[in-house]
Amino acid sequence: MSSREAHELIALVRAGRIAEFLSRAEELVPADLADVLAEADEFERVEIVKLLPPSLSGQALWELPQEEHPEETLAALEPEEAAEIVEGLPDDDAADLLGELEPEEQRLILSKLEDPEQREDVEELLQYDPESAGGLMTAHVVTVSVSESVAEALDAVRRQADQVEDFSEAYVVDADRRLTGVMSFKRLVLAPPDRSVREVMEELDATVPPEMDQEEVARLMARYNVSAIPVIDRDQRLLGRITFDDVTDVVEAEATEDLLKFGGVSADENLGAEWRVATRSRLRWLLVNLGTAAGGALVVWMLQGTLDRIWTLAIFMPIVGGLGGNTGTQALAVTIRRLSLGQISPAEFREVVGKEMLVGMANGLVIGLLAGGAALAVASATGQTPWLGAVVFMAMAGNLLVAGTLGSFVPLLLQRFGIDPAIASSVFVTALTDMCGFALLLGLASWLLL
């Protein structure tokens, strides 16, 4: 929904044209209603939520981005009104919304729920870390008994269908609710009615414990290409399932977090943060970067005599430093991406660094020849020694080799020491490539040209 359309709906509320607002709002999907709530101020948002049917307002609140703090709107309602909204949500979505509130507020709203089973399900989900498999799962699953016939299993599925949203398979459990297999609907419908479930069930591709990190869950679901994955406890008892739509949100959130970190922005800063919050979030990393960048300035200061006598070197300093930084960033991006996908084991440390060294060396030779040729032309035009071209060639080739090595080595080293490579690597790699590039260019010039 466009911002203009959202403002039109809010204007109807402000003008007291409630019937017209409700008529248009009830035709919208929850994601579009969330856009309307996002455009409203805090007071208007509460009023709009009160006007809408609880099931619709709950879904719209859940669709609101986290930085809009939908839980504050929920907390601003009377406990009975908030409970009505929670009752209209699936248990996992209700837990996500309530999970942002203080424990006392959670208990007050949950105490007003009319369905004791739903209250128990939500309370159980709230016990898990919101970024874990337990925090993502829904306790509502379709199950069939391993001792049943196919005909009996079909009857069991029909009885549970109204209580479970969007399912395409049934999990097979024993008398103690231990997970033993899975039955797709196609297999269940096509199997002879008198066959036992044990005979026609399939083995599970994967299961996850409730403590598993949400990013690892998303990786597993992508690897096995499944639309849902069961969550089991240590005794193999079925706790719930995680569906693909929940994992899609996780992938988006994790990708956003990694991108912010890679740019030197704290993951705590959301995309809608106001400028003061954004300033505080970024300033600390800029201060760190200021300190590391001083290393490059120190190298130039120590070799300033060479620069005074061969002024043309100043032309190539930003080129050598910039290409080195770009090469390091390329190696960083590839390495950090592979780390985030779990594609690098400790045994592959040398292989990863060795590959980036070769890439840096090959690119360094090509770029170095071009830069050296340009330096030779500058030397000829300014009446300086043609050895300037050789100095620039060696400095460029050497710095790109170092940059490729550092771009892979630094994130692997940081991860080994328990430091997030996405947020810390670029600060060190760019500073080190600048230092190395300036040292090579000015040092080689001092050795060969003076």
Residue pairs with C-beta under 8 A, 6 or more apart in sequence:
1 28
1 32
1 35
1 36
3 35
3 39
6 35
6 36
6 38
6 39
7 39
9 21
9 24
9 25
9 36
10 36
10 39
10 40
10 44
10 48
12 18
12 20
12 21
12 24
13 21
13 40
13 44
13 47
13 48
13 51
14 44
18 51
21 51
22 51
22 52
25 33
25 36
25 48
25 51
25 52
25 56
26 52
26 53
26 56
28 36
30 56
30 59
30 60
30 62
30 63
31 63
33 52
33 56
33 57
33 59
33 60
33 63
34 60
34 61
34 63
34 64
34 65
36 48
36 60
37 45
37 48
37 49
37 60
37 61
37 64
37 68
37 70
37 73
38 64
38 65
38 68
40 48
42 72
42 73
42 76
45 73
46 73
46 76
46 77
48 57
49 57
49 60
49 61
49 73
49 77
49 85
50 57
50 77
50 81
52 60
53 88
54 81
54 84
54 85
54 87
54 88
55 88
55 89
56 88
57 85
58 85
58 86
58 88
58 89
58 93
58 94
58 97
59 88
59 89
59 93
61 70
61 73
61 74
61 85
61 97
62 70
62 89
62 93
62 96
62 97
64 70
65 270
65 271
65 272
66 100
66 270
67 270
67 271
67 272
67 273
68 272
69 100
70 97
70 100
71 97
71 98
71 100
71 101
74 82
74 85
74 86
74 97
74 98
74 101
74 109
75 82
75 101
75 105
77 85
79 108
79 109
79 111
79 112
80 112
82 109
82 112
83 109
83 110
83 112
83 113
83 114
86 94
86 97
86 98
86 109
86 110
86 113
86 122
87 113
87 114
87 115
87 118
89 97
90 138
90 140
90 165
91 118
91 121
91 122
91 125
91 138
91 139
91 140
92 125
92 136
92 137
92 138
92 139
92 240
92 246
94 118
94 122
95 122
95 125
95 126
95 135
96 130
96 135
98 106
98 109
98 110
98 122
98 126
99 106
99 126
99 130
99 135
101 109
106 126
110 119
110 122
110 123
111 119
113 119
113 122
121 139
121 140
124 139
125 134
125 135
125 137
125 138
125 139
127 134
128 134
128 135
128 210
128 211
129 135
129 211
131 213
131 214
132 210
132 211
132 212
132 213
132 214
133 208
133 209
133 210
133 211
133 212
133 213
133 214
133 217
133 231
133 242
134 210
134 211
134 231
134 239
134 240
135 214
136 214
136 217
136 242
136 246
136 247
136 250
137 210
137 231
137 239
137 240
137 241
137 242
138 240
138 241
138 242
138 243
139 239
139 240
140 163
140 164
140 165
140 240
141 164
141 167
141 171
141 230
141 238
141 240
141 241
142 157
142 160
142 161
142 164
142 167
142 169
142 170
142 171
143 156
143 160
143 170
143 171
143 172
143 173
143 177
143 238
144 152
144 153
144 156
144 157
144 170
144 171
144 172
144 173
144 183
144 197
145 152
145 153
145 156
145 172
145 173
145 174
145 175
145 197
146 172
146 173
146 174
146 180
146 181
146 197
146 198
146 201
147 174
147 175
147 196
147 197
147 198
148 156
148 196
148 197
149 193
149 194
149 195
149 196
149 197
150 188
150 191
150 192
150 193
150 194
150 195
150 196
150 197
150 200
151 193
151 194
153 170
153 183
153 188
153 197
154 188
154 189
154 193
156 170
157 170
157 185
157 188
161 167
166 243
167 228
168 184
168 185
168 227
168 228
169 182
169 183
169 184
169 185
169 228
170 182
170 183
170 185
170 188
171 179
171 181
171 182
171 183
171 230
171 238
171 241
172 179
172 180
172 181
172 182
172 183
172 197
172 198
172 201
173 179
173 180
173 238
174 180
176 235
176 237
177 237
177 238
178 235
178 236
178 237
178 238
179 204
179 207
179 230
179 232
179 236
179 237
179 238
180 198
180 201
181 198
181 201
181 202
181 203
181 204
182 201
182 202
182 203
182 204
182 230
183 197
183 200
183 201
183 202
184 202
187 200
187 202
188 200
191 200
204 230
205 224
205 226
206 220
206 221
206 223
206 224
206 226
206 229
207 229
207 230
207 231
207 232
208 216
208 217
208 220
208 229
208 230
208 231
208 232
208 242
209 231
209 232
209 233
209 234
210 231
210 233
210 239
214 247
214 250
214 254
215 250
215 254
215 340
216 342
217 229
217 242
217 247
217 250
218 247
218 250
218 251
218 254
219 341
219 342
220 229
221 229
221 242
221 244
221 247
222 247
226 244
227 243
227 244
228 241
228 242
228 243
228 244
229 241
229 242
230 238
230 240
230 241
231 238
231 239
231 240
231 241
231 242
232 238
232 239
233 239
254 340
256 271
257 267
258 336
258 340
258 422
260 266
260 267
260 269
261 267
261 420
261 422
261 423
262 332
262 333
262 336
262 422
262 423
262 426
263 426
264 282
264 285
264 286
264 289
264 423
264 426
264 427
265 281
265 282
265 285
266 281
266 282
266 284
266 285
266 423
267 423
268 281
269 277
269 278
269 281
269 282
273 281
285 423
285 427
288 427
289 427
289 430
289 431
292 427
292 428
292 430
292 431
292 432
293 430
293 431
293 434
295 431
295 432
295 434
295 435
296 321
296 431
296 434
296 435
296 438
298 435
299 435
299 438
299 439
299 442
300 307
300 317
300 438
300 442
303 438
303 439
303 442
303 443
303 446
305 446
306 313
306 442
306 445
306 446
306 449
306 450
307 313
307 314
307 442
309 450
310 384
310 388
310 445
310 449
310 450
312 375
312 378
312 379
312 382
312 384
312 388
313 388
313 441
313 442
313 445
315 378
316 371
316 375
316 392
316 395
316 441
317 437
317 438
317 441
319 371
319 396
320 371
320 392
320 395
320 396
320 399
320 437
320 438
320 440
320 441
321 399
321 433
321 434
321 437
321 438
323 367
323 371
323 396
323 399
323 400
323 403
324 399
324 400
324 402
324 403
324 433
324 434
324 436
324 437
325 403
325 429
325 430
325 433
325 434
326 403
327 360
327 363
327 364
327 399
327 400
327 403
327 404
327 407
327 433
328 403
328 404
328 406
328 407
328 429
328 430
328 432
328 433
329 407
329 426
329 429
329 430
330 407
331 356
331 359
331 360
331 403
331 404
331 405
331 406
331 407
331 408
332 407
332 408
332 410
332 411
332 425
332 426
332 429
334 356
334 408
335 344
335 352
335 356
335 407
335 408
335 411
335 412
335 421
336 411
336 421
336 422
336 425
338 344
338 352
339 411
339 412
339 415
339 421
340 422
344 352
344 412
346 416
349 412
352 408
352 412
353 405
353 408
353 409
353 412
355 408
356 404
356 405
356 407
356 408
357 401
357 404
357 405
357 408
358 404
359 404
360 400
360 401
360 402
360 403
360 404
360 405
360 407
361 397
361 400
361 401
361 404
363 400
363 404
364 396
364 397
364 398
364 399
364 400
364 401
364 404
365 397
367 396
367 397
367 400
368 392
368 393
368 394
368 395
368 396
368 397
368 400
369 393
371 392
371 393
371 396
372 389
372 390
372 392
372 393
372 396
373 389
374 392
375 388
375 389
375 391
375 392
375 393
376 386
376 388
376 389
378 384
378 388
379 385
379 386
379 387
379 388
379 389
380 386
385 449
387 448
387 449
388 445
388 449
390 448
391 441
391 444
391 445
391 448
391 449
392 441
394 440
394 444
395 437
395 440
395 441
395 444
398 436
398 440
399 433
399 436
399 437
399 440
402 432
402 433
402 436
403 429
403 433
403 436
406 428
406 429
406 432
406 433
407 425
407 429
410 421
410 425
410 428
410 429
410 432
411 421
411 422
411 425
412 421
414 420
414 421
414 424
414 425
415 421
